[in-house]
Every structure is written in structure tokens, then in C-alpha cells.
Amino acid sequence: MKTIAIFRDLRGLLTRPLLVIALVCCVSVCPITRGVAQEEQDSQLQADIARLDALRSSNNLDSIRKQIDLDSAAWRSRSPNAFIQYMYRACGELSSHEIGDKSQRALLLGQYAISVLQSGDLPLPQYIQFVEFLGFDPPVMDDAAWKGLRRQKAQFWLEGWLRVSKAIDPSFDFDDMPLLNIAPPRATGLPAGISPSAIKNPQLRAEYERAIAQNRTKAERYSQQYWLKSNGPRFFGEVEQYLVNAYSRPPSDLQELQQLLSRYIQDASVRDRVLGGVRKSEKQ
């Protein structure tokens, strides 16, 4: 039997980037020097992304799939970070543009996003970026296949919810900001932000290096909590919306949803709100 899905277009996904502040970069005490190899890799990555952009105009989903499969395999073996960058752009092409059959496009997008989510321990912002690609479901799909896909996607959404919830520090003090430049020990007479190598005294240099390391750790922590504050509430809303939409679509399985919610979400009011949303949709 075929069923029609509740289709949620993700056209605006790439135009709403996740906010990540740059404090970690600002606390560096010396400029970053990029090697030739890195520049060549970046150039090749941009060329592969440009080729994808060009293929989009053909509206040939099969051609795009073959190119993504070829390029992603190469980048996976070459550089984990470049692989993630490439797949983010590839998923963006599929989520933001009407290319080929909607159901096949949704299946392909989900396949690629899940391949990245399963590729390793992604940093939380990247994990959430790829989970959000799972919001595009096939409009038409066999009931049995949809039921399995729905459960798999729901688990990724809920895993994201759990990771965000655990990472939030409700007592974090956003007024206690890291410094952009650390001052070396006063005895050196040197200005803030100077390279540690400029300090000849080994004890003073070590003291300065410890202070830099502590400030960098503080900056990373601040950046994480700021990202969570800026993006957590929006993501929580997306999780609830996806679960209500997905489990309102036949075949009904409130028992499965209840089990998943109990496993991942401690807040009973959230669980009740999601289940209530599904029950209300089923009555309409």
C-alpha cells in the first residue's frame, strides 16, 4: 500500500546557519599558517562542490547521486573534516532544490545524512546540522518501509535532543567572558598577546603558556554554551515538530513513540505534548 507523507520542505535550511561564535579563534597568540597541501585540498574541495552546483541545473537526480557517491568516497578516505564539509553541501543541494522525484530525493538525502551521522563522533553543532536534514521525508513510500525509516530518523532526532540537553549548563555565567589576549607575567615587561617564544625565562614562559591554555579552554566552553543558548530552543522545537508530523502519518504506532520518548526525554510535559499532538492530528 502507498501512503502520502506530510511533506516539510527544507528549502531555507542553508539560509539559516547555526550560530557559532569565533572566540576560540580570537584567543590565538599567533597567525595560522596554512600549508600548501591544505590549500590544495581546499581548492579541490571547492572544485568538487562547484561541480555539484553545475550538475543541479541538469535536474538529473541519478547523475547527482553518482557524483556524490564518487566524491564522498574519495573525501572520506582523504580527510574526515573535508568529507563532512562536502557532505554538508551535497545534502544542502538535495534539501534546497527541486531535483527529480521528491520521494527519491528525500530517500537519498536521508541516506547521505545518516551516513555522516554514523561516520564517527561528530561535534554537537555538526551532528545537529545533519540531523536537521532528516526533516525531509519521502511523500510516497510503502508503509512497512516508512515505519522502519521513521523509527530510525526519530532515534537520530531524539539522540540530538539528549546530547543538547546534557550539554547545557543552566548555571553558566555568560558575563564571565574569556580574554581576547592574555597578558604575560608582569616581570617580562611584554605586551598582551605576545608569542610565548619571546619570553626567554623558562619559568615565566611556562606560566604564560598555562594562562593561554586555560583561557583557550574557557573560550571553548563559552563558545559551546553560547551556541547551545542560541540554538537549543529552536532545535528542541524542531524535534517535537518532526515527531508529531512523522507519527501522525500512517501506520499509527503510539506505543513505539511512547517508548522512544521515555528513553530519551526526561521531561514528562514534553512527552505529553508530543503524544498529544499526534493524537490530535489523528482525529482530524
N, C-alpha and C positions, 0 to 999 in steps of 0.2 A: 504494500500500500504506500502511496505517496502522500506526503503532507506538506503544507505550505508553512514556512517559518515566519516568525516575526523578524523582519529584516531591519537591522540597525546599521545605517551607512556610517562609515568611519572616515568620510571624506576630509573632515577637518582635523584628523589626528596629528598630522605633521605640523599643522599651523598652531598647535597648542603645545609647545615643547615643555618638558619638565624643567622646573627651575632648579638649577644647581649653582650656588654661589662660588666665586673664584678665590675665596680666601686662602685655600691651600696653595694656590699658585703664587699669591701675593707675598707669602712669607719666605719665599726663596731668597737666599742671600747672594745669588749669582745668576746670570742669564743662562738659559738652557741652550746648549749647543746641539744641533741636530746633525747627525752623521749623514754621509752620502747614501748609505744603504737605506736609512729611514726615509730620506727624501725620495729615493727611487720607489720604495714601497708605496708611499703616499701617492706618488704620481700614477702608479699602476692601478691603485685602488680607485682613484678618481676617474681613470680611463674606463675601468670596468663599470663604474656607476653611470658614466656618461653613455656607455653602450646600452645599458638598460633603459635609460631615458629615451634613447633613439628608437629602441625596439617597441616602446609603448605605443608609438604612433601607428604601428602595424596592426594593432588590435588583435594580434595573434597570440593567444594565451599559451599555446604549446611551444612556440618559439621562445617566449619569455621564460617558460619553465625550463627548457633545455639549457638556456644560457645561465640561469640562476644555478641550476644543478652543477654545471661545469665550473663556474666561477667560485661558488661556495665551497666546493670540494677542494679547490686549489688554495683558497684562503684559510680554510680550516687547518690544512696541513702546514701552512706557512706562518700564520700569526693569529692567535686567538682574538686579540683585540681588533685586528683588521677584519677578521671573519664576522665579528659582531657588528662592526660598522657597515660592512657590505650587506649583511642580512637585514639590518635596520632599514637601509634604503630600499632593498628589494621588497621587504614587507610593506614599506610605505607606498611603493608603486602599486602594489596589488590592493591595498586598502583604500587608496585615494582616487583611483581612476577606474572608470567603467571599461574593463578589458575582458572580452569574451563572455562566456556564460557565467552568471553570477554564482551559481552553486559550485561550479568547478573552481572559480576564482576563490571563493570562500574556503573551500577544502584545501586548496594549495596554500593559501595564506596561513591557515591553521597549522598545516604540516610544517611549514618553514618556521613559524613562531615557536612551535613545540620543539622542533629540532634544536633551536638555540636555548630554550629553557632547560632542555635536558643535556646540554653540552658541558655543563660544569656549574660551579658555584658562582653565579653571577652577582655582581654588586647589586644592592637593592634597587637603585634607580633604573638600571638596565633590565632587571627582572620585571619591574612594573611596566616598563615600556613594551616589552614583548608580550606580557600578559594582556595588555590593552588591545593588542592586535587580535586577540581571541574573541573580541566582541562581535565580529562579523561571522554570522552563522549561515550555512547553506539554506537558501529559501526553499529548496525542494530536496528532500532526502528520504530514503527508506526509513521507516520507523525504528527498526531494530538497530540500524547503523547510527541513526541520530541519537538514540538512547545511550549508546556507548560513547559517542563523541561528546555528548552533553556532560556526562559524568566526568570524563577526562578534563574537559575545559573547566568545569566547576571546581575541580580539585586545584587546578593552577590558580584560578581566581582566589580561592579560599586560602591557599598557601601564601599568596601575596598579602592577603588581609592579615594572616598570622604574623608574617615577617614584619610588616609595617607596625602592627600593634606591639610586638615585642621590642622593636627598636625605639619606640617613642619613650622619651624620659619626661614624664609630666612635671618634674621639679627642675627642669633645665633652666638656667638663668641666661636669657638672651642678652642681658645688659653686660654680662662679663665676656667681652669680645677678645679674641686673640689680637696680638700686635702685628702690624704690617712689617715692622723692622725691630729686631732685638738689639738692644744696646750691649756692647761688650763690657766686661768688667771695667769699672771706673779707672782702675790703675793703668789701663792700657792707654788712656787718653785718645782713643779712636772713636769715630762716629758710629752711630747705629747702622746696622746693615752691612758693615764691612765683612769681607771674607775672613773666615777663621784662619786661613793661611797667613794673613797679615800679622797675626799675633805670634811673636817669637817665643814668649814664655809658655812652656808646655802646660803648666797648671792652669794658667789663665785661658789658654786656648781651649783646653778641655772643659773648663767651666762654661765658656761661651757656647761651645758645641752642645753641651747638655741643655742650656737655656733655649737654644734654637730648636732642638729636638722636642723639648717639652711644649714649646709654642706651636710647633707644627702639629703635634698630637692634639692640642687644644683646638687648632684651626680645623682639623679633620672632623673632630667631634662637633664643633659648631656648625660646620657645613652640613653634616648629616642631619642634625636636629633641625636646622633651618629648612632643609629640603623636606623633611617629614612634616613640619608645621605648614609649609606651603602646599604640599601635595597630598598629605594623608587624608584629609576630609573629602577631597574630590575623589580620590581613589576608592575610599570606603563607599561613597555613593554609587560609583560605577559597579562595584562588586554586587551591591544589592540589586541594582537595576538589571544587571546581566542575569543573576539567578532568578529573579522574578520572570523576566522575559523567557528564559530558556525552559524553566519548569512549568510555565503556563502553556507551553507548546506540547501537544500530544506526542507520545503517550504519557499520561499523567503518572507521576511517581513521587508523591509527597513523602513517602516513607524514606526513600533514598535521600531526598533533600534534607529531611529532619536529621538523618544520621550524619550527613556531611556537615551540617550546621553545628551539631553538637560536638563534632570532633574538632572543628577549627575556631568557633566563635564562642567565647565565654559569656558575652552579654546576652542575657535572655531576651531583652527588649528588641535587640537586633534580629534574633532568630524568629521571634514572634512577628516582627514587621515583614520579614521576607516571606514567611509562610502565609501570613495574612494577605500579602499582595498576590500570591499565587492563587489562593482560594478565591479572592475577589475576581481575578481575571478569568478563572474557570467558570464562574457563574454568569459572566457576561455573554 
